[in-house]
Amino acid sequence: MIVVGLTIAAAGYAGRYALQVIKQMEPQVKQTLQSLPKTAFSGYYRGGFESKMNKREAALILGVSPTANKAKIREAHRRIMLLNHPDKGCLICYPDQLELLGP
């Protein structure tokens, strides 16, 4: 019984100490979080989709110029498709819109 009581008391003191340390570190954590770069997807097009996709909208989603050559379009499409792979659980755009882009 004494061991159980000492264990509970030790856990209480450890928890209290942890809370004090967390309160002291809060400004540093906030500053660090603000200095981190924005999300990896901040450079991608977030606008709404039109009823029928046009070349300009496809280029915005892929992050290329509307006059980009086929090689650049293929590379951008590959990059977006890899980022949006279902096994990674990461979706930037709607999958049905990505299928319309084509390779």
C-alpha positions in Angstrom: 0.0 0.0 0.0 2.8 2.4 0.8 4.4 1.8 -2.6 1.1 2.6 -4.4 0.8 5.8 -2.4 4.3 6.8 -3.1 3.9 6.1 -6.8 0.7 8.2 -7.0 2.4 11.1 -5.1 5.4 10.9 -7.4 3.1 10.9 -10.5 1.3 14.0 -9.0 4.6 15.9 -8.5 5.9 14.9 -11.9 2.6 16.1 -13.5 2.8 19.4 -11.6 6.4 20.0 -12.7 5.5 19.1 -16.3 2.7 21.7 -16.3 5.0 24.4 -14.9 7.6 23.7 -17.6 5.0 23.7 -20.3 3.7 27.1 -19.2 7.2 28.5 -19.2 7.9 27.2 -22.7 4.7 28.4 -24.2 6.0 31.6 -25.7 9.0 29.8 -27.2 6.7 27.2 -28.7 4.4 29.8 -30.2 7.4 31.7 -31.7 8.8 28.4 -33.2 5.5 27.5 -34.7 5.1 31.0 -36.3 8.6 30.8 -37.8 7.9 27.4 -39.5 7.1 27.6 -43.2 3.5 27.5 -44.2 2.0 24.2 -45.3 3.7 22.3 -48.2 0.6 23.0 -50.3 0.3 26.7 -49.9 1.6 27.2 -53.5 -1.2 25.3 -55.1 -4.4 26.7 -56.6 -7.2 26.7 -54.1 -9.9 28.4 -56.2 -13.3 27.0 -57.0 -13.8 24.9 -60.0 -15.8 25.9 -63.1 -18.4 23.6 -64.4 -16.1 22.7 -67.3 -12.4 22.8 -66.9 -10.5 25.1 -69.2 -6.8 25.2 -70.0 -6.1 28.2 -67.6 -7.7 26.4 -64.6 -5.8 23.2 -65.4 -2.5 25.2 -65.5 -3.3 26.8 -62.2 -3.9 23.5 -60.5 -0.8 22.0 -62.0 1.3 25.1 -61.2 2.5 25.6 -64.7 2.0 28.2 -67.4 -0.9 27.7 -69.7 1.6 27.7 -72.6 3.9 25.1 -70.9 5.2 22.3 -73.1 4.0 18.7 -72.8 7.1 17.6 -70.8 6.4 20.2 -68.1 2.7 19.4 -68.0 3.5 15.7 -67.6 6.0 16.3 -64.8 3.6 18.6 -63.0 0.7 16.1 -63.4 3.0 13.3 -62.1 4.0 15.4 -59.1 0.3 16.3 -58.2 -0.8 12.7 -58.7 2.0 11.4 -56.4 1.0 14.0 -53.7 -2.6 12.9 -54.0 -2.1 9.2 -54.0 -4.7 7.5 -51.9 -2.1 5.5 -49.9 -0.7 8.8 -48.7 -4.1 10.1 -47.6 -3.3 13.5 -48.9 -5.7 15.4 -51.2 -5.0 18.8 -52.5 -7.8 18.9 -55.1 -10.8 16.8 -55.8 -9.8 13.5 -57.4 -12.4 13.8 -60.2 -10.9 17.1 -61.2 -7.4 15.6 -61.3 -8.6 12.9 -63.6 -9.8 15.5 -66.0 -6.3 17.0 -66.2 -4.9 13.9 -67.9 -1.2 13.2 -68.3 
